């Protein structure tokens, strides 16, 4: 008889996998941009999409992934301390979406492609706003802070595409407590049919 994992073990594994995806994807995207397209004025990031997915799956644990995405971006781009703080702390503004998730529920957000994509887009916009706000606190001019929106505009397309895809995958963009209960109920029904 195989030993079942506890929810805590499952959550730890799941969060670790998403953390690894956040770190590796950011480092690869930044490395590709700096090596292949060094003259381009835009950046591409998967942090908002991955943070949005983890937020639906595990709620406030997504704050870790927002932070790690900013950390990986800064590590790969050779950032200074101010940029580390700007990205790592600024990304956390996306956690405001937790209030929306709590009020509406993941089912409402997942119900249509538009809502799912809007949720990911909102996560990115809040991250950009957070970075801009932190940079202004460090003395940047509002025009300079606006660069977080303009240089990261391609990330919006990237985020929307990722959100559209994850919505279509069973259980990926779903509260994991609900998902595990649903899977268990399906197993119980199948086993009950064999008796």
VOKE-168375 format. One line per field, with one value per residue (C-alpha): x, z, y; residue in three letters; residue number from 1. Coordinates in pm, 1 decimal. Layout:
! residues N
px	(X,...)
pz	(Z,...)
py	(Y,...)
aa	(ALA,...)
i	(NUM,...)
This chain:
! residues 195
px	(0.0,148.5,189.6,-15.2,135.2,-13.0,-156.0,141.3,386.2,191.2,183.8,559.1,639.1,397.1,526.6,885.1,811.3,648.2,936.1,1183.9,978.9,972.2,1347.7,1451.2,1207.7,1315.0,1682.6,1636.2,1423.4,1667.7,1969.0,1803.8,1712.0,2058.6,2245.6,2019.2,1841.0,2068.1,1953.4,1580.7,1409.2,1165.8,1175.5,974.6,875.5,670.7,658.7,311.4,154.2,322.3,233.3,-130.4,-146.9,7.2,-228.6,-527.0,-366.9,-238.9,-340.4,-84.2,200.2,216.9,402.3,708.9,691.3,645.5,958.0,1158.3,1064.2,1198.7,1509.3,1584.3,1528.1,1774.9,2033.0,2026.5,2044.8,2324.1,2108.4,2221.8,2077.1,1816.8,1691.1,1673.1,1452.5,1243.0,1165.9,1138.7,922.0,737.8,617.7,440.3,170.9,11.2,-90.4,-377.1,-553.3,-594.8,-885.7,-1053.1,-990.1,-1133.6,-1444.7,-1516.5,-1345.5,-1125.4,-1426.7,-1549.0,-1206.1,-1160.8,-1514.2,-1428.1,-1108.2,-1153.5,-1164.2,-865.8,-661.7,-774.5,-662.2,-312.5,-304.7,-406.0,-124.5,126.2,-12.7,1.2,360.2,452.8,274.3,454.6,792.8,713.5,605.5,919.3,1140.2,968.6,1039.6,1405.1,1386.9,1299.2,1097.4,742.8,851.9,1130.1,893.1,658.0,931.9,822.0,501.0,643.7,951.5,749.3,461.1,556.1,517.9,145.9,105.0,317.6,109.3,-223.6,-113.9,8.6,-318.4,-524.2,-327.1,-338.2,-713.7,-753.5,-545.1,-745.7,-655.3,-370.6,-561.5,-771.6,-758.9,-568.5,-779.6,-1086.8,-896.0,-781.6,-1134.3,-1273.4,-1019.7,-1088.1,-1464.4,-1411.1,-1196.5,-1458.5,-1730.2,-1518.9,-1436.7,-1802.1,-1897.2,-1673.5,-1829.6)
pz	(0.0,-104.9,151.2,75.9,108.3,352.3,221.9,378.2,187.3,-135.4,-85.3,-14.0,-329.8,-539.9,-410.8,-467.5,-827.3,-895.2,-720.7,-941.4,-1250.9,-1144.5,-1087.2,-1397.2,-1634.5,-1522.1,-1548.7,-1894.9,-2021.1,-1894.9,-2026.6,-2366.4,-2379.0,-2281.5,-2513.2,-2817.3,-2804.9,-2603.8,-2787.5,-2728.6,-2481.1,-2347.4,-2101.3,-2078.2,-1751.4,-1643.4,-1276.2,-1284.6,-1450.6,-1215.3,-913.0,-1026.9,-1067.3,-724.7,-572.1,-692.9,-591.5,-243.9,-161.5,26.0,-48.2,-385.6,-212.9,-207.8,-584.5,-653.1,-446.0,-608.6,-957.5,-876.9,-718.2,-1020.3,-1259.3,-1063.4,-1028.8,-1401.4,-1501.0,-1261.0,-1064.9,-782.7,-429.4,-507.9,-805.7,-591.9,-340.9,-617.8,-790.7,-490.0,-282.9,-574.3,-701.7,-370.5,-459.2,-666.1,-335.7,-323.2,-558.8,-263.3,-148.2,-486.6,-473.4,-121.3,-226.0,-563.1,-536.1,-781.5,-961.0,-1059.3,-1189.4,-1376.4,-1519.7,-1837.1,-2033.0,-2006.4,-1624.1,-1603.8,-1838.8,-1665.7,-1332.8,-1468.7,-1634.4,-1307.7,-1128.2,-1378.9,-1361.1,-980.8,-990.9,-1231.7,-1011.4,-705.1,-873.8,-989.9,-637.5,-477.5,-736.6,-663.4,-293.7,-393.2,-572.3,-930.6,-1130.8,-1228.3,-1593.3,-1508.1,-1299.0,-1597.8,-1763.6,-1557.6,-1762.7,-2104.9,-2101.6,-1958.6,-2208.6,-2388.5,-2054.9,-2071.8,-2388.9,-2238.6,-1918.6,-2103.1,-2314.8,-2009.6,-1824.9,-2124.1,-2134.1,-1759.9,-1748.9,-1995.7,-1790.5,-1536.8,-1180.1,-1260.3,-1208.8,-917.4,-540.4,-450.0,-145.0,-372.5,-638.7,-399.6,-260.7,-615.7,-717.5,-402.4,-464.2,-820.4,-693.1,-434.0,-702.2,-925.7,-643.7,-538.3,-890.5,-874.9,-559.0)
py	(0.0,331.9,607.3,917.4,1263.0,1509.1,1835.0,2013.3,1794.6,1837.2,2215.9,2230.3,2032.9,2237.9,2571.3,2457.4,2360.9,2698.8,2879.9,2695.7,2784.1,3151.1,3166.7,2971.5,3143.4,3491.7,3408.7,3255.7,3545.5,3808.8,3618.5,3576.3,3944.4,4066.7,3828.2,3811.3,4147.8,4380.6,4695.0,4640.2,4873.9,4615.9,4328.4,4007.3,3845.7,3544.3,3645.7,3800.9,3497.1,3249.9,3462.9,3482.7,3105.2,3041.0,3298.7,3098.0,2768.6,2862.0,3220.2,3432.2,3190.9,3368.6,3654.7,3431.4,3379.4,3751.7,3815.8,3535.6,3651.9,3998.2,3848.5,3629.4,3920.0,4133.9,3857.2,3785.3,4151.3,4249.9,4493.3,4718.0,4710.6,4977.8,4777.2,4461.0,4642.6,4802.1,4472.7,4241.3,4475.4,4637.3,4299.7,4243.0,4498.7,4221.3,4061.8,4314.2,4072.8,3834.9,4052.3,4000.6,3625.2,3609.1,3802.2,3638.0,3298.6,3115.9,2966.8,3312.6,3413.3,3084.9,3086.5,3278.1,3327.5,3703.4,3698.3,3466.9,3681.7,4002.2,3855.6,3788.2,4129.2,4295.4,4111.9,4250.0,4605.0,4598.6,4474.3,4754.0,5007.5,4872.1,4900.7,5253.7,5353.6,5209.7,5380.7,5714.7,5659.4,5623.2,5959.2,5868.8,6118.8,6010.1,5999.8,5758.3,5546.5,5522.1,5318.8,5019.2,5015.8,5093.6,4868.0,4579.4,4603.2,4279.5,4101.2,4181.0,3975.8,3699.6,3703.1,3694.7,3398.5,3204.5,3274.9,3159.6,2834.3,2755.0,2809.0,2523.9,2277.9,2078.6,2167.4,2406.5,2732.9,2609.9,2637.9,2323.2,2240.7,2236.3,2046.6,1772.9,1732.7,1712.7,1448.3,1247.3,1263.2,1139.6,850.8,760.8,754.5,532.2,291.1,284.6,181.9,-126.2,-269.3)
aa	(UNK,UNK,UNK,UNK,UNK,UNK,UNK,UNK,UNK,UNK,UNK,UNK,UNK,UNK,UNK,UNK,UNK,UNK,UNK,UNK,UNK,UNK,UNK,UNK,UNK,UNK,UNK,UNK,UNK,UNK,UNK,UNK,UNK,UNK,UNK,UNK,UNK,UNK,UNK,UNK,UNK,UNK,UNK,UNK,UNK,UNK,UNK,UNK,UNK,UNK,UNK,UNK,UNK,UNK,UNK,UNK,UNK,UNK,UNK,UNK,UNK,UNK,UNK,UNK,UNK,UNK,UNK,UNK,UNK,UNK,UNK,UNK,UNK,UNK,UNK,UNK,UNK,UNK,UNK,UNK,UNK,UNK,UNK,UNK,UNK,UNK,UNK,UNK,UNK,UNK,UNK,UNK,UNK,UNK,UNK,UNK,UNK,UNK,UNK,UNK,UNK,UNK,UNK,UNK,UNK,UNK,UNK,UNK,UNK,UNK,UNK,UNK,UNK,UNK,UNK,UNK,UNK,UNK,UNK,UNK,UNK,UNK,UNK,UNK,UNK,UNK,UNK,UNK,UNK,UNK,UNK,UNK,UNK,UNK,UNK,UNK,UNK,UNK,UNK,UNK,UNK,UNK,UNK,UNK,UNK,UNK,UNK,UNK,UNK,UNK,UNK,UNK,UNK,UNK,UNK,UNK,UNK,UNK,UNK,UNK,UNK,UNK,UNK,UNK,UNK,UNK,UNK,UNK,UNK,UNK,UNK,UNK,UNK,UNK,UNK,UNK,UNK,UNK,UNK,UNK,UNK,UNK,UNK,UNK,UNK,UNK,UNK,UNK,UNK,UNK,UNK,UNK,UNK,UNK,UNK)
i	(1,2,3,4,5,6,7,8,9,10,11,12,13,14,15,16,17,18,19,20,21,22,23,24,25,26,27,28,29,30,31,32,33,34,35,36,37,38,39,40,41,42,43,44,45,46,47,48,49,50,51,52,53,54,55,56,57,58,59,60,61,62,63,64,65,66,67,68,69,70,71,72,73,74,75,76,77,78,79,80,81,82,83,84,85,86,87,88,89,90,91,92,93,94,95,96,97,98,99,100,101,102,103,104,105,106,107,108,109,110,111,112,113,114,115,116,117,118,119,120,121,122,123,124,125,126,127,128,129,130,131,132,133,134,135,136,137,138,139,140,141,142,143,144,145,146,147,148,149,150,151,152,153,154,155,156,157,158,159,160,161,162,163,164,165,166,167,168,169,170,171,172,173,174,175,176,177,178,179,180,181,182,183,184,185,186,187,188,189,190,191,192,193,194,195)
